[in-house]
Amino acid sequence: MDRRSLLQGIGAAGALAPFPALGAGPSGIDVAIEAHRAAWQLFEKHCSDASEVESAYNDAFESILVPICEMSPYRVKRELRIDGAEELERAIRKAHVDCRSFHQLGASGAGNFSPELETALAAQASISERRCMDALGAAIAEEEARQEAFGLTRARQEWRVMSNDEETKLLVLCAYVPANAREGQAKADYLLAFYARGYDPQPEQIEALLQSIAGREAL
């Protein structure tokens, strides 16, 4: 589950209990907890904002159709928004590899095309592939321009910044070596409450936690 899906699930589940409150008097663990708490709240807000912008964008614009091949039997178009640029590029190249193989064998599968016709079909396939790749490039440029003008690009950028900041502060918290039993309990209580929301620890976070248990700063 990605982080956006997680937050959507959290929202659907209704109000959640707050994370454990800080102990009396700020200490190293209190500062680390509060830093992550604030970063998570910002991330949550920007995730919701970005989702609203993306939903509005999808309602406002139709998906751009990109030709995969101009030759039979592989003449087809696919949606850029659904498949993505890299997937469509692979599909275009594969369609034309298959198209060349099909026409080299001949429509009947007996290889009964003349050499001249096979050469002409190969040239046509090359033209088709070039046109489809050009169309994909134009579609990407159009989609990026639409997203930029609508504000979706900026919303996604802000989401990534907040996401990276939250992950960084969580890793710092995981790596923090408690100075005493109270700090250790505060760290454990906070992380247990956080992960109980359905966000599984990532490998680097587990590594940092293990290092902190051993009394070694992982960062």
Protein Blocks (a to p, Z undefined) as FASTA:
>chain_A
ZZklmmmmmmmnopadddddddehiafklmmmmmmmmmmmmmmmmmmmmmmmmmmmmmmp
ccddddfbfcdckbccddfklnommlmmmmmmmmmmmmmmmmmnopnlnopacfklmmmm
mmmmmmmmmmmmmmmmmmmmmmmmmmmmnommmmmmmmmmmmmmmmmmmmmmmmpccfbf
klmmmmmmmmmmmmmnopacdfklmmmmmmmmnopafZZ
